Amino acid sequence: MMSLFISVMFMVGNMIFVSKHKHLLIALMSLEFLVLSIFFLLMLNLMAIEYNMYVLMVFLVFSVCEGALGLSILVSMIRTHGNDYFQSFNLI
């Protein structure tokens, strides 16, 4: 039952990430939601096989680094372009 809920969380996060591609902030929040669902799934699986939880600590460290990197990209984009729309800047 719980793994079904986590799978629904993962699918909803993917749908939001694919559909809301105009704003960087919404894309980053959906990625964090995906990381949270993967964390829950990993925690459930590790508890089921009675394995130690050091893998979760490493996963949390990498997810926090990913969140900080995304936030710094968001801040620099807002400072240079004034908003977080992907269409407001030109890559050429």
C-alpha positions as CSV (number, residue, x, y, z in Angstrom):
1,M,0.0,0.0,0.0
2,M,2.8,2.4,0.9
3,S,4.8,1.6,-2.2
4,L,1.7,2.4,-4.3
5,F,1.5,5.8,-2.6
6,I,5.2,6.5,-3.3
7,S,4.8,5.4,-6.9
8,V,1.9,7.9,-7.3
9,M,4.1,10.6,-5.7
10,F,6.8,9.8,-8.3
11,M,4.4,9.9,-11.2
12,V,2.8,13.2,-10.1
13,G,6.3,14.7,-9.7
14,N,7.2,13.6,-13.2
15,M,3.9,15.0,-14.7
16,I,4.5,18.3,-13.0
17,F,8.1,18.4,-14.2
18,V,7.1,17.7,-17.8
19,S,4.0,20.0,-17.9
20,K,5.4,23.1,-16.1
21,H,8.5,23.8,-18.1
22,K,8.2,27.6,-18.3
23,H,9.2,28.4,-14.8
24,L,12.5,27.3,-13.3
25,L,11.2,27.5,-9.7
26,I,8.3,25.0,-10.4
27,A,10.7,22.7,-12.2
28,L,13.1,22.7,-9.2
29,M,10.3,22.1,-6.8
30,S,9.0,19.1,-8.8
31,L,12.6,17.8,-8.9
32,E,12.7,18.0,-5.1
33,F,9.4,16.2,-4.9
34,L,10.9,13.5,-7.0
35,V,13.9,13.2,-4.7
36,L,11.6,13.0,-1.7
37,S,9.6,10.2,-3.3
38,I,12.8,8.3,-4.2
39,F,14.0,8.8,-0.6
40,F,10.8,7.3,0.8
41,L,11.0,4.4,-1.6
42,L,14.7,3.8,-0.7
43,M,13.9,4.0,3.0
44,L,11.0,1.5,2.7
45,N,13.2,-1.0,0.8
46,L,16.1,-0.7,3.2
47,M,13.8,-1.2,6.2
48,A,12.3,-4.3,4.5
49,I,15.6,-6.0,4.1
50,E,16.9,-4.7,7.5
51,Y,19.9,-3.0,6.0
52,N,21.8,-0.1,7.6
53,M,20.7,3.4,6.8
54,Y,24.1,4.9,5.8
55,V,23.0,4.9,2.1
56,L,20.1,7.2,3.1
57,M,22.6,9.7,4.6
58,V,24.7,9.7,1.4
59,F,21.5,10.2,-0.6
60,L,20.4,13.1,1.6
61,V,23.8,14.8,1.2
62,F,23.6,14.6,-2.6
63,S,20.0,15.8,-2.7
64,V,20.8,18.8,-0.5
65,C,23.7,19.6,-2.8
66,E,21.4,19.4,-5.8
67,G,18.9,21.7,-4.1
68,A,21.5,24.2,-3.2
69,L,22.9,24.2,-6.8
70,G,19.4,24.6,-8.2
71,L,18.7,27.5,-5.9
72,S,22.0,29.3,-6.8
73,I,21.1,28.9,-10.5
74,L,17.7,30.3,-9.8
75,V,19.1,33.3,-7.9
76,S,21.7,34.1,-10.7
77,M,19.0,33.8,-13.4
78,I,16.7,36.2,-11.5
79,R,19.5,38.7,-11.0
80,T,20.5,38.7,-14.7
81,H,17.1,38.4,-16.4
82,G,14.6,39.7,-13.8
83,N,12.4,36.6,-13.7
84,D,12.5,32.8,-13.9
85,Y,10.9,32.3,-17.3
86,F,12.9,30.1,-19.6
87,Q,11.7,32.1,-22.6
88,S,13.2,35.4,-21.4
89,F,16.8,34.6,-22.2
90,N,18.5,33.6,-25.4
91,L,21.1,30.9,-25.6
92,I,22.6,32.1,-28.8
